[in-house]
């Protein structure tokens, strides 16, 4: 599976709790350092040869025994580490959760005898346990696909594989024993687009045909409402349109 990490299979633990605790610990350290720096600055105001420290960083820095300056350096280093951890946490928060389908595929491979054969044990197996799987992220998730494409990929394609493609589709290199097969994303998208094109042609035609044969005005209004709802449903399932875009398209 290694070569296909870019297709949603690169799944790792986010360590949300540990990252949060780490930020809180670093925040607490900084609060204490800030308090210590204030105390040292106050003490230095009462020492004659250090009274200029409040207005001259040069004097503070060049002093041979400046406890306050050493504390400033300690605070600076801690701030650098804290800000780096904050940026990393912000980047982690933007990464998408692993998709259930991808997560289940890896979990299945780990468990089967011809795959991982349960090579993980003890606490190392916890990321794949039911209670911990929600803390998994994907390095390159495919969750931006529309719902229809995802449905084809996760449900229709496996069915087609075992029904038609299994005899001639070769497994991935190194996965001959598990029969894990890779299908290119481009082919799936072409299939989805073809079906979307057919449906986008049929739906308006069916609506016009149905309305032409409905003579009762009340029933016709109900049919118009039903077709409008169907159109909105198709937009939600077959595209990545935002709610405002779907509203505008339906109102038009």
C-alpha positions as CSV (number, residue, x, y, z in Angstrom):
1,X,0.0,0.0,0.0
2,X,3.0,2.2,0.4
3,X,3.0,3.7,-3.1
4,X,-0.6,4.9,-2.7
5,X,-0.2,7.1,0.4
6,X,-1.2,10.1,-1.8
7,X,-4.6,8.5,-2.4
8,X,-5.9,8.5,1.1
9,X,-4.0,5.5,2.5
10,X,-1.4,7.5,4.4
11,X,-3.3,7.4,7.7
12,X,-1.7,8.4,11.0
13,X,-2.7,9.2,14.6
14,X,-3.3,12.9,15.2
15,X,-2.5,12.7,18.9
16,X,-5.0,15.4,19.6
17,X,-5.0,15.0,23.4
18,X,-1.2,14.9,23.6
19,X,-0.8,17.9,21.4
20,X,-3.3,19.9,23.4
21,X,-1.6,18.9,26.7
22,X,1.8,19.9,25.3
23,X,0.5,23.3,24.4
24,X,-1.1,23.7,27.8
25,X,2.2,22.7,29.5
26,X,4.2,25.1,27.4
27,X,1.6,27.9,28.1
28,X,2.0,27.2,31.8
29,X,5.8,27.3,31.6
30,X,5.6,30.7,29.8
31,X,3.2,32.1,32.4
32,X,5.7,31.2,35.1
33,X,8.6,32.6,33.1
34,X,6.7,35.8,32.6
35,X,6.1,36.1,36.3
36,X,9.8,35.4,37.1
37,X,10.9,38.0,34.6
38,X,8.6,40.6,36.2
39,X,10.1,39.8,39.6
40,X,13.7,40.1,38.3
41,X,12.9,43.4,36.6
42,X,11.5,44.8,39.8
43,X,14.5,43.6,41.9
44,X,16.9,45.2,39.4
45,X,15.2,48.6,39.8
46,X,16.5,48.6,43.4
47,X,20.1,47.8,42.5
48,X,22.1,51.0,41.6
49,X,24.2,49.5,38.8
50,X,21.1,47.8,37.3
51,X,18.6,50.6,37.4
52,X,19.2,51.4,33.7
53,X,18.1,47.9,32.6
54,X,14.5,49.2,32.4
55,X,15.5,51.7,29.7
56,X,18.6,50.2,28.1
57,X,18.7,46.6,26.8
58,X,22.4,47.2,25.9
59,X,23.2,47.8,29.5
60,X,21.3,44.7,30.5
61,X,22.9,42.6,27.9
62,X,26.5,43.7,28.6
63,X,26.2,43.4,32.3
64,X,28.5,40.5,33.5
65,X,25.9,39.1,35.9
66,X,22.5,40.0,34.5
67,X,20.0,37.4,35.8
68,X,17.2,39.4,34.1
69,X,18.9,39.0,30.6
70,X,19.4,35.3,31.1
71,X,15.7,35.0,31.9
72,X,14.9,37.0,28.8
73,X,16.9,34.5,26.7
74,X,15.1,31.6,28.4
75,X,11.7,33.3,27.7
76,X,12.7,33.9,24.0
77,X,13.7,30.2,23.5
78,X,10.5,29.0,25.1
79,X,8.4,31.4,23.0
80,X,10.0,30.2,19.9
81,X,9.2,26.6,20.8
82,X,5.6,27.5,21.8
83,X,4.9,29.5,18.7
84,X,6.3,26.6,16.5
85,X,4.0,24.1,18.4
86,X,1.0,26.5,17.8
87,X,1.7,26.7,14.1
88,X,2.1,22.9,13.8
89,X,-1.2,22.4,15.7
90,X,-2.9,24.9,13.4
91,X,-1.6,22.9,10.4
92,X,-2.8,19.6,12.0
93,X,-6.2,21.0,12.6
94,X,-6.6,21.8,8.9
95,X,-5.8,18.2,7.8
96,X,-8.9,16.1,7.1
97,X,-9.9,13.1,9.2
98,X,-9.3,9.7,7.6
99,X,-12.2,8.4,5.6
100,X,-14.0,5.5,7.1
101,X,-13.5,3.5,3.9
102,X,-9.7,4.0,3.8
103,X,-9.4,3.4,7.5
104,X,-11.4,0.2,7.3
105,X,-9.3,-1.0,4.4
106,X,-6.1,-0.6,6.3
107,X,-7.6,-2.2,9.4
108,X,-8.8,-5.1,7.4
109,X,-5.2,-5.6,5.9
110,X,-3.7,-5.5,9.4
111,X,-6.0,-8.2,10.7
112,X,-6.0,-10.7,7.8
113,X,-3.5,-13.5,7.9
114,X,-2.3,-12.9,4.3
115,X,-1.8,-9.2,5.1
116,X,-0.4,-7.8,8.3
117,X,-1.5,-10.8,10.3
118,X,-2.1,-8.7,13.4
119,X,1.6,-7.6,13.6
120,X,0.7,-4.7,15.9
121,X,0.2,-5.6,19.6
122,X,-0.3,-3.8,22.9
123,X,-0.5,-0.1,22.9
124,X,0.9,0.1,19.4
125,X,-2.4,-1.4,18.1
126,X,-4.6,1.2,19.9
127,X,-4.8,3.7,16.9
128,X,-6.8,1.1,15.0
129,X,-9.1,0.1,17.9
130,X,-12.8,1.4,17.6
131,X,-12.5,4.0,20.3
132,X,-9.3,5.6,18.9
133,X,-10.0,5.6,15.2
134,X,-11.6,9.0,15.2
135,X,-8.2,10.5,16.1
136,X,-6.7,9.4,12.7
137,X,-5.9,11.8,10.0
138,X,-5.1,11.3,6.3
139,X,-2.0,13.0,4.7
140,X,-3.9,13.3,1.5
141,X,-7.6,12.6,2.0
142,X,-10.0,12.0,-0.9
143,X,-12.9,13.4,1.0
144,X,-13.3,16.4,-1.2
145,X,-15.0,14.3,-3.9
146,X,-18.7,14.7,-4.3
147,X,-20.9,12.1,-2.6
148,X,-21.8,10.3,-5.8
149,X,-18.1,9.7,-6.8
150,X,-17.4,8.5,-3.3
151,X,-20.4,6.2,-3.4
152,X,-19.1,4.7,-6.7
153,X,-15.6,4.3,-5.3
154,X,-16.6,2.8,-1.9
155,X,-19.6,0.6,-2.9
156,X,-20.1,0.2,-6.7
157,X,-16.5,-0.4,-7.6
158,X,-15.8,-3.2,-5.1
159,X,-19.0,-4.9,-6.4
160,X,-17.9,-4.5,-10.0
161,X,-14.4,-5.7,-9.2
162,X,-15.6,-9.1,-7.8
163,X,-18.3,-9.5,-10.4
164,X,-16.4,-8.6,-13.6
165,X,-12.9,-7.3,-13.2
166,X,-11.4,-9.8,-10.7
167,X,-10.2,-12.4,-13.3
168,X,-8.0,-10.0,-15.2
169,X,-7.2,-7.1,-12.8
170,X,-3.8,-7.9,-11.2
171,X,-3.2,-7.2,-7.5
172,X,-0.8,-4.5,-6.4
173,X,2.9,-5.4,-6.4
174,X,3.6,-7.2,-3.1
175,X,-0.1,-7.8,-2.3
176,X,-0.6,-10.9,-4.4
177,X,-1.6,-12.9,-1.3
178,X,-4.2,-10.4,-0.2
179,X,-5.5,-9.6,-3.7
180,X,-5.6,-5.9,-2.9
181,X,-6.1,-4.1,-6.3
182,X,-5.6,-0.5,-7.2
183,X,-7.9,1.4,-9.5
184,X,-6.8,4.8,-10.8
185,X,-8.7,7.9,-9.7
186,X,-9.0,9.2,-13.2
187,X,-11.1,6.2,-14.3
188,X,-13.4,6.6,-11.4
189,X,-13.9,10.3,-12.1
190,X,-14.6,9.6,-15.8
191,X,-17.2,7.0,-14.8
192,X,-18.9,9.4,-12.4
193,X,-18.8,12.3,-14.9
194,X,-20.4,10.1,-17.6
195,X,-23.3,9.1,-15.2
196,X,-23.7,12.7,-14.2
197,X,-23.9,13.8,-17.8
198,X,-26.6,11.2,-18.5
199,X,-28.6,12.2,-15.5
200,X,-28.2,16.0,-16.2
201,X,-29.7,15.3,-19.6
202,X,-32.5,13.0,-18.5
203,X,-33.8,15.0,-15.5
204,X,-34.9,18.2,-17.3
205,X,-36.3,16.1,-20.2
206,X,-38.3,14.0,-17.8
207,X,-39.6,17.1,-16.0
208,X,-40.8,18.7,-19.2
209,X,-42.4,15.4,-20.4
210,X,-44.2,14.9,-17.1
211,X,-45.5,18.5,-16.9
212,X,-46.7,18.2,-20.5
213,X,-49.0,15.3,-19.6
214,X,-50.3,16.8,-16.4
215,X,-53.4,18.9,-17.0
216,X,-54.5,19.5,-13.4
217,X,-53.0,22.8,-12.3
218,X,-52.7,21.8,-8.6
219,X,-51.0,18.5,-9.5
220,X,-48.7,20.4,-11.9
221,X,-47.6,22.7,-9.2
222,X,-46.9,19.8,-6.9
223,X,-44.9,18.1,-9.7
224,X,-42.9,21.4,-10.2
225,X,-42.1,21.4,-6.5
226,X,-41.1,17.7,-6.6
227,X,-38.8,18.2,-9.6
228,X,-37.2,21.3,-7.9
229,X,-36.5,19.2,-4.8
230,X,-35.1,16.4,-7.0
231,X,-32.8,19.0,-8.8
232,X,-31.5,20.2,-5.4
233,X,-30.9,16.7,-4.3
234,X,-28.9,15.9,-7.5
235,X,-26.8,19.0,-7.0
236,X,-26.0,18.0,-3.4
237,X,-25.1,14.4,-4.4
238,X,-23.4,14.9,-7.7
239,X,-21.5,18.1,-7.2
240,X,-19.6,20.0,-4.5
241,X,-21.8,23.1,-4.8
242,X,-22.3,25.2,-1.7
243,X,-25.7,25.7,-0.2
244,X,-26.0,29.2,-1.5
245,X,-25.1,28.0,-5.0
246,X,-27.7,25.2,-4.8
247,X,-30.3,27.8,-3.6
248,X,-29.5,30.1,-6.5
249,X,-29.6,27.3,-9.1
250,X,-32.9,26.0,-7.8
251,X,-34.5,29.4,-7.6
252,X,-33.5,30.2,-11.2
